[in-house]
Amino acid sequence: MTSASPLLRVDDHDRDFAGMRYVYPVLSRRAGGVSVGINLNPNNACNWHCAYCQVPDLVRGAAPRIDIAALEAELDGFLTALVSGDYLVRHVPEGLRTVRDIAFSGNGEPTSAAGLGEIIDCVHRLRVRHGLAAVPLRLITNGSLLGRAGVRDAITRFGEIGGEVWFKVDGGRSEDFARVNGVRLQPQRVMRNLAECARRCPTWVQTCFFRWDGEAPDQTFVDAYLALLEGAGIGLLRGVLLYGVARPSMQPEASRISALSGAELEAVAAQIRKKGLTVTVSP
């Protein structure tokens, strides 16, 4: 290890760490190792505005046209460095030098990218070529575009190749979505989209809970959230990935947000488990 070899850190998910447009590595505290990120929103555009989002200069919008050939070249080269080179030794702390997943995440809503199905097939092809077929594929989404046939078909394809979806749900009422996610949304629509997604591909609910102006989510907030999960269908879901804020928000609401304690998150997790769901907690 030399000073010229910076280390990945769990508290810094810099999309430019590897100097590529579409591909970036992070140390994921939830995945427990290196996550190879696929950023389909290099323009920092998202159709939501989550108060806790760490993307700087976030704007409303959709993914730009994706240069699939460029994405393929970047991912091919990076996976070569991971599998056959010394990238892990040079840039990853000892004990975390494992590729945990390949994740469609990045700086906005990935399902807003045109040609999503073709992109998924490209990534899967490279995953197999580099001997990483056992490494999970994950799609991290707010699920808001399930009304589009192309998105539904892409999620079906994702399930066929062994992928799983992490579907964002951060509340249970319209006012919760407005405050936390910056969108006008009815709970019934979230229920329908979540159920539709889970029928097409193994789906985990990804939930961020935090203090707002110093106040923890009250029981009414938690009850509405639980009712939404029940409305979607507990039996359809793989479980819940419950996490807190570990890195500072880059949004104007940052000063209003602070972390819950591990014990507070565990207390919410206990209520979710009573509904019959598996829960993992990442404070």
N, C-alpha and C positions, 0 to 999 in steps of 0.2 A: 504494500500500500504506500502510495506517495501523496504528497500534497496536491499533485495534479489530478488525483482521482477522487472527486467529491463523492460522499456517501449519500444514498437515498435516505430519507427520514420519514417517519410516520406522520410528523406534524407539518410536512411540506410536500404538497402534491404538485410541484411545478411542472406544468405541461411542456415546458421547453427544456427540461433536464437533458434529454438526449438529442436535442437540436433537430427534431423532425416535425413535420406538419401534422401528421395524423396519428403517429404512434408515440406513446410515452410510457415510461415505467414509473410505478409508485410502490412504496411499501404500504400495504394495506393492513391496518390493524384488525379489520374484520375478517379478511381472508387469511391473515397470518403469514405473509411472505410477499414476494414480488407479484404484483398484478400488472400485466401488460395491457395498457389502456389503448383503446381505439377511439380517437376524438373525431367525431363526425361534425363537430361544431367549432371549427377553428376560428370562426368569425364571432365567437362569444355571444351567439344569439340563441335565445330560448323562448318558448311560448309561455313559460312561467317566470316568476320572479320570487324565488324562495328567500326569505329574510336571512337565512343562515348561509347562503351560497358563498363559496370561496372564490368564485370566478370574478376577476377584476374587469371593469368596463363592460359588465353584462348589459345586453340590449335585448329588446323584444324582437323576435323573428324566428326564422327557421334556418336549418343547415344550408350552406351553399351547395352548389354542384360539386360532387365529390369526384376527384380524379382517381378513379379506381386503380389505374395502372401505377400511379405514384404511391398510393396506399400499399399496393401489393409489393412494390419494390422496397419500401421502408420496412414493412413487416417481415419480409423475407430476410433482409439484411440484419434486422434486429434479432430475430429468432436464431439466426446463424450465430450471432455474437453470444447469445445466452446459452445455446446448446453446445456449440463447438469452440467458443472463445473463452476469454477470461473476464467477461463483463461482470458476472456475479461476484467474483473474487475482488475485483477492483472497486465496485460501486455499492455492494450490499454488505451490511454488517454480518459478522459471523453468527450463525444460528438462524438466519433468515434467508439463506441462499437457496430458496426453492421457488420455482414458478408455480404460483397458486391458481392463477386463472388468467384468461384473456377476456377483458371486459369492455363492452361497448358502453362507454361513459362519456367523459370529456366535459366540454364547456357549454353544453346545452342539451336539448332533448334529441337523442339520437334517432328516434323513429321519424323525425321530421325530414330526414335525408331521403331524397329520391333514389330509387334503385337499392333500397335496403336489402332486399332478398339477394341480389347479385353480390352485394358487399359481404353479406353473411357467408355465402358460398365461397367467396375468395378467401376469407379468413379461415374458414374450416379447412379448405384445401391446403393452406400453408401449415396449419396446425398439424395435420396428418403427415405432411411431407417432412416435417422436422421432428417426428416421433413424439409429438405432444398430444396425441389423441385422447390420453387419459386426463389431460388438464382441462378443468371445466371451462366452458364458455358461458359468459354471463352478459345479459342485457339489462342495464340499469335505466329505468324509464319512469316517467310520471304517468304513463298509461293513458294520456289524454287523447291520443290519436287512434284509438282502437276502432273508431268509427270508419276509418279508411280501409278499404278492402286490401290494398297493398300492404298495409301494416299488419293486418290480421294474417295474411298469407305468409309474411316474413316471420311472424312469431310462430306460426305452425311449423315452418321450415326449421326454425331455431330449435323447437322441441324435437323434431325428427333427427337432428344431428347431435342430440344429447345436451343441448343448452338449457339454461334456466334463466328466468326473469326475476329481477329484483324490482318490485313495483312499489313506487313511492306512495305512501298514505300517511299524512302527518296530522290528521284530525278527523272529525266525523260530521261537522256542521258547515254550512256555507260560510258562516262568519270565521270559522277556523281556517278554511282554505284561503279566504280573502286576506287574513292577517299573515299567515305563515307562508303561503305559496303565491300570494299576489294575484289570484285568479278568482273569477266569479264562477262558481261550480256548485251543482246540486249533489248532495250525497248519493241520490239514486243513480246518477250517471256514473259516479266512481264505483259503486257497487256493481253495476252492469259491466263496466270495462274490466274490473278486476276479475269477475267471474268468467268473462269471455277469454281473457288472457290465460287464466288458470286452466281452462278447458283445453287450450291449445298447446300449452307448454308448462312444465313444472314452474311454479311461481311462489316466491317468497315476498312477503310484504316488508318493505323497508321503511322504518319510521324513525324520525328524529324528534325527540322531546327535549325541551329546554325551558329555562325561565324567561319570562317576558316582563320587562320592567321590574325584575326581582321576584316575580310571582311564579310559582310552579303551576303546572296544569292542575286545575281543580277536578273534583270527582265528576262533575257534569261534563267536562271536556273528555275525560277518560271514558265515561259511559257512552258518549256519542261515538267515540272512536271504536269501542268494542261493538256497538250496535251495527256500525258500518261493516265490520269484518263478518259479523253474523249474517248480515243481509246479503253479502257476497257469497257466503257459503263456507263455513269452517272446514268442511270436508274436502273442499277443492284446493285448499291452501297447504303448502309445505310447512309454513311457519312464519315467524316474525323475526326480523333483524332489527332490534331496538337499540338505538345508539344516541349519544349526546353530542354536544359541540366540543370538539377537541382542537379545532383550528379556528382562527378569527374569521368572521364574516367579512366580505369585501363589499357589502351592500350598505346603503344609507341607514338601515335599521340596526347596524352592528352594535351600537351603544345600548340598545334595548334588550340584547340577548346575553344570557349567561348560562353556565352549565348547571345541570342537576348533579347531585352526588350519585355515586354508584348505588347507594342504598335506596335513593328515591327512584332510580330507574328499575332496580330490582323489585320494588314494591309494585310498580306498574306491570312488570313482567309477570309477577305472581297472579295478577288479575287476568292477564291474557292467557296464561297457562290453565287457569280454571275453565276457560272456554274450550279447552282441548287442543290448543296449539303449542307446538314447540317454539321456544323463544331463546335467542342468543342475545346477550347484552354486551354492548361496547360503550363504556362511559366516555 
